[in-house]
Amino acid sequence: MLKKIGLVTIFFLLFSVVAYAEDINDLIFQASDLHYQGKLKEAKALFEKVIRLDPNNEFALNQLGLLSAKQEDFARAYNYFSKVVAISKDNTFARIWLGVLLLKDNKIKEATSQFEEVLKLDPYNANAYYFLGVVYAVEHNLKQSILYLRKAQEVGSDDPETHYRLALAFLGLDMVYNAELELKKALELNPKYVKALNELGWVYYNRGEVDRAIETWDKSLKINAKNNEARYNLAKVYNELALKFYQEKNFKKAGFYWQKTLTYEPRNKSALYYLGKIEKK
């Protein structure tokens, strides 16, 4: 009788453990699906339920950190990722995010330490190389920035943002040809990457290819009508063209380009002032 009860008890315990695991896995699956759908509040509620059942569930804690960051609750996000690292020092996902959050708060030394620790754990971590490249760019150590961004590409981070960051570093070193190549690579990967288009426009403009620069910024603005940088660039260039023709006493063309300036920057003081002068002539 005792043996029979013992077997039943063991079976019940095993069944309970399996059911418990299935319950947590089901919650994680549901929460992950809600996160994918962009339902952040609902996803967060389910992941919170998971950690009530399993306080050391690293996946759920990481997801709560990520969700908190997306909701701009950065202090809470930092706490979640810190808890993951306290549970598991080799969790590179949490360390990368701790570094990103520290970088956001301009805590460069602490952020660098996190990224370097990730590379000790995973020497092929593209994210760690990328963010160290960003750190060196912030510190104006552009040669070192290029080395780390190149390494990020080598280990698998062939994305538009990496090419764009490399281009900025090359421009800082006055290596314009290399910068242009990187910007074009970024646009090959994502033709609608407006930051790369805006920067490429200045490469053309500084080389004297004004029409090509204008065409590039026009394209950028068509992709994103709220792209204020492209709008500012176009207004600046049209204003400069207008001033050039005004100095040459070609008032008709000057007026035309100042009207174009106002299309992109309606309150441009220079355009309004000189158009007023032209009207009096």
C-alpha positions in Angstrom: 0.0 0.0 0.0 2.8 2.3 0.9 4.6 1.5 -2.4 1.4 2.2 -4.3 0.8 5.6 -2.7 4.5 6.4 -3.3 4.2 5.7 -7.0 1.0 7.8 -7.3 2.6 10.6 -5.4 5.7 10.5 -7.7 3.4 10.4 -10.8 1.4 13.4 -9.5 4.6 15.4 -8.8 6.0 14.7 -12.2 2.7 15.6 -13.8 2.6 18.9 -11.8 6.2 19.8 -12.9 5.4 19.1 -16.6 2.1 21.1 -16.4 3.9 24.0 -14.6 6.6 24.1 -17.3 4.0 24.0 -20.0 2.1 26.8 -18.3 5.2 29.0 -18.3 6.1 28.2 -21.8 2.6 28.9 -23.0 2.7 32.3 -21.3 6.1 33.1 -22.9 4.7 32.1 -26.3 1.6 34.3 -25.9 3.7 37.2 -24.5 6.2 37.0 -27.4 3.4 37.0 -29.9 1.9 40.1 -28.4 5.3 41.8 -28.4 5.7 40.9 -32.1 2.3 42.5 -32.8 3.3 45.7 -31.0 1.0 45.2 -28.1 3.6 46.2 -25.5 1.3 46.7 -22.5 -0.4 43.3 -22.9 3.0 41.6 -23.6 4.5 43.2 -20.5 1.6 42.0 -18.3 2.2 38.3 -19.4 5.9 38.5 -18.9 5.4 39.9 -15.5 3.2 36.9 -14.8 6.0 34.6 -15.9 8.5 36.1 -13.5 5.9 35.8 -10.6 5.9 32.1 -11.4 9.6 31.9 -12.1 11.5 34.9 -10.7 14.8 33.9 -12.4 13.5 33.4 -15.9 16.2 35.1 -17.9 14.2 35.3 -21.2 11.2 36.9 -19.5 13.4 39.4 -17.6 15.2 40.4 -20.8 12.0 40.9 -22.6 10.7 43.0 -19.7 13.8 45.1 -20.0 13.3 45.5 -23.7 9.7 46.4 -23.4 10.5 48.9 -20.7 13.1 50.5 -22.9 10.6 50.7 -25.8 8.2 52.5 -23.4 11.1 54.8 -22.4 11.1 53.6 -18.9 14.8 53.4 -18.9 15.5 53.1 -15.2 13.2 50.0 -15.0 14.8 48.6 -18.1 18.2 48.9 -16.5 17.0 47.2 -13.4 15.7 44.2 -15.4 18.9 43.8 -17.4 21.0 44.1 -14.2 19.0 41.4 -12.6 19.7 39.1 -15.6 23.4 39.7 -15.3 23.3 39.0 -11.6 21.6 35.7 -12.3 23.9 34.8 -15.3 27.1 36.8 -15.9 27.5 35.4 -19.4 24.1 36.7 -20.7 25.4 38.8 -23.5 22.0 40.1 -24.6 21.5 41.8 -21.2 25.0 43.2 -21.1 24.6 44.7 -24.6 21.5 46.5 -23.4 23.1 47.6 -20.2 25.9 49.2 -22.3 23.3 50.9 -24.6 21.5 52.4 -21.6 24.7 53.5 -20.0 25.8 55.1 -23.3 22.4 56.9 -23.5 23.2 58.4 -20.1 26.7 59.4 -21.4 28.4 56.9 -19.0 31.0 56.1 -21.5 33.5 54.2 -19.3 30.8 52.0 -17.8 29.3 51.3 -21.2 32.7 50.4 -22.7 33.2 48.0 -19.8 30.0 46.1 -20.7 30.8 45.9 -24.4 34.3 44.7 -23.7 33.0 42.0 -21.3 30.6 40.8 -24.0 33.6 40.3 -26.4 35.4 38.3 -23.7 32.3 36.0 -23.6 31.7 36.1 -27.4 34.6 37.3 -29.6 32.2 37.3 -32.6 29.5 39.5 -31.2 28.8 42.1 -33.9 26.7 44.3 -31.6 29.6 44.7 -29.1 32.0 45.7 -31.9 29.4 48.1 -33.4 28.8 49.9 -30.1 32.5 50.2 -29.3 32.8 51.8 -32.7 30.1 54.2 -31.7 31.9 54.9 -28.4 35.2 55.7 -30.1 33.3 58.0 -32.6 31.8 59.9 -29.7 35.3 60.3 -28.2 36.5 61.5 -31.6 38.9 58.6 -31.9 37.9 58.0 -35.5 40.6 55.6 -36.5 39.7 53.3 -33.6 36.0 53.7 -34.4 36.6 52.6 -38.0 38.6 49.5 -36.7 35.7 48.4 -34.5 33.0 49.1 -37.1 34.9 47.2 -39.7 35.2 44.3 -37.2 31.4 44.5 -36.7 30.9 44.0 -40.5 33.4 41.1 -40.6 31.5 39.2 -37.9 28.1 39.7 -39.5 26.8 43.3 -38.9 26.4 44.2 -42.6 23.5 46.6 -42.0 22.8 50.2 -43.2 23.5 51.8 -39.8 27.0 50.3 -39.6 27.9 51.6 -43.1 26.5 55.0 -42.2 28.5 55.2 -39.0 31.6 54.2 -40.9 30.9 56.9 -43.5 30.7 59.5 -40.7 34.0 58.4 -39.3 35.6 58.5 -42.7 34.3 62.0 -43.3 35.8 63.1 -39.9 39.1 61.9 -41.3 38.5 63.7 -44.6 38.4 60.4 -46.4 35.6 61.4 -48.6 35.9 58.7 -51.2 35.6 55.9 -48.6 32.7 57.8 -47.0 30.8 57.9 -50.3 31.3 54.2 -50.8 29.9 53.4 -47.3 26.9 55.7 -47.8 26.2 54.0 -51.1 26.5 50.5 -49.5 24.0 51.7 -46.8 21.6 52.7 -49.6 22.0 49.4 -51.4 20.9 47.6 -48.3 18.1 50.2 -47.6 17.2 52.6 -50.5 14.9 54.5 -48.2 17.6 55.2 -45.5 17.2 59.0 -45.4 20.2 59.7 -43.1 22.5 58.2 -45.7 20.8 60.2 -48.5 21.1 63.4 -46.5 24.8 62.9 -45.9 25.4 61.8 -49.5 23.9 65.0 -50.7 26.6 67.0 -48.8 29.3 64.8 -50.4 28.0 65.8 -53.8 27.5 69.4 -52.9 31.0 69.8 -51.4 32.4 68.3 -54.6 30.6 71.0 -56.6 27.8 68.7 -57.9 25.0 71.0 -56.8 22.3 69.5 -59.0 23.1 66.0 -57.9 22.9 67.1 -54.3 19.5 68.8 -54.8 18.3 65.6 -56.5 19.5 63.5 -53.6 17.8 65.7 -51.0 14.6 65.8 -53.0 14.6 62.0 -53.0 15.1 62.0 -49.3 12.2 64.3 -48.7 9.9 62.3 -51.0 10.6 59.2 -48.9 9.9 61.1 -45.6 8.0 64.4 -45.9 8.8 65.1 -42.2 12.5 64.9 -43.0 13.5 68.3 -41.6 17.2 67.8 -42.3 16.6 67.4 -46.1 14.2 70.4 -46.0 16.9 72.6 -44.3 19.6 71.4 -46.7 17.5 72.4 -49.7 16.6 75.8 -48.3 20.3 76.5 -47.5 21.5 75.5 -51.0 18.7 77.5 -52.8 19.4 80.5 -50.6 23.1 80.3 -51.5 22.3 80.0 -55.2 19.9 83.1 -54.9 22.7 85.1 -53.3 25.1 84.2 -56.0 22.7 85.4 -58.8 21.8 88.5 -56.7 25.4 89.5 -56.6 25.6 89.0 -60.3 22.6 91.3 -60.6 20.5 88.5 -62.1 17.5 89.5 -60.0 15.1 87.3 -61.9 17.0 84.1 -61.1 17.8 85.3 -57.6 14.0 85.8 -57.0 13.3 82.3 -58.4 15.7 80.6 -56.1 14.5 82.6 -53.0 11.0 81.5 -53.8 12.3 77.9 -53.9 14.0 78.6 -50.5 10.7 79.7 -49.0 9.1 76.4 -50.3 11.3 74.5 -47.8 11.7 77.2 -45.1 8.8 79.7 -45.2 10.3 81.9 -42.5 13.8 82.2 -44.0 14.9 85.7 -43.1 17.4 86.1 -45.9 14.8 85.1 -48.6 12.1 87.3 -47.2 14.5 90.3 -47.0 15.9 90.1 -50.5 12.6 89.3 -52.1 11.3 92.5 -50.6 14.3 94.4 -52.1 13.8 92.8 -55.5 10.1 93.8 -55.5 11.1 97.5 -55.0 13.5 97.5 -58.0 
